[in-house]
Amino acid sequence: MMRLRREDPRVVGSFRLHRRLGAGGMGVVYLGSDRRGQRVALKVIRPDLAEDQEFRSRFAREVSAARRIRGGCTARLVAADLDAERPWFATQYVPGPSLHDKVAEEGPLTAAQIAAIGAALSEGLVAVHEAGVVHRDLKPSNILLSPKGPRIIDFGIAWATGASTLTHVGTAVGSPGFLAPEQVRGAAVTPATDVFALGATLAYAATADSPFGHGSSEVMLYRVVHEEPHLVGVPDALAPLVQACLAKDPEERPSTLQLSMRLKEIAAREAQGLSDGRPPAQRVRAERPTGRLTERAGEYADQQTERRTGGTPAPQGPDQGHGHGQGQGQGPNSGGHARPSSSRPSSPRPSSSRNPGGPSSRPTAGRTGGRQAPRTTGAGRRPSRPDPRLMRQRLIVFVVVTLIVALGIAAAQKF
């Protein structure tokens, strides 16, 4: 909040003004109160725009939209005067920072926080769209985080469903980076337009950046229409849903109701700790190694070990190489087919540091065909187990070393 300036009014209608809450393209927003002490956010059109009929019409749309919407996710309209020398309207005051300021000051939110905020906003948009209104300028700075949940504000460019997004030919209304492709093209707006903006807003909450980067308005609008969003840093639990919201084709985006239900599920799962809920570290776009690739690497390592010990590589079954774990050699019975002991020489492998007294025991990694690979005995590999003899040896060594160190310290203290 800021103090009132010399040019700011002190009283508007029946409300006394106390502080400046902010200023935008249409006017200034003040913190005010009525005679009963009820606090309001009061927006007044700037003097230079009050004579502009287009801006008066735009302001009237905001008031009309606010009157039609009934829902807990928007600020309730308290009073308005569209015929005043400087038109104004007052809504219920929502304490709390904007989503933009919250992320700018504290960094990206957790997956649980993002999902909870997104679920509430989606539910709020359901009420907005049921009133036949499309917000058209949903973005982090138009979302306030109150103690009772997020609130959508600033319906200054809200428009009836199906209306065009252009105020002048070739000029899109809204904020670059959060506008939907159909808004940039000047096509009709629909509820899916707000879904795109919500997806971009959730991406910002997860990364502290716009999914279309930075640049001039022209550059940003081009990226929105022709380039894919940059979602590196969006938690894995949310990335597919955010990607769906940012589809170029409005028909491919989820509805606000579907979005609300899905985000509630994610929020509940994250709150229960089924995943860590923290934004992941910055990831590269390179594809991750597949199971087949890491499996072949493990098989290659087994073959090299067999050659060094004079053994013969185990023959591969027809089902091997599918659905296995990563980075380890496979068990001798991968694929569910038992291998006769005569198919592999019984020459021992080189000693392992974990088991110096016997053959190396490497764990059977991953799964085979969706099931755990069966254990083998005899000439086959056995699953790794703690070696009691090795554990006893390590314990004896530890005790002896501890005693020697203690005796050395005691002797040093005597001298």
Disulfide bonds with the S-S distance in Angstrom:
none
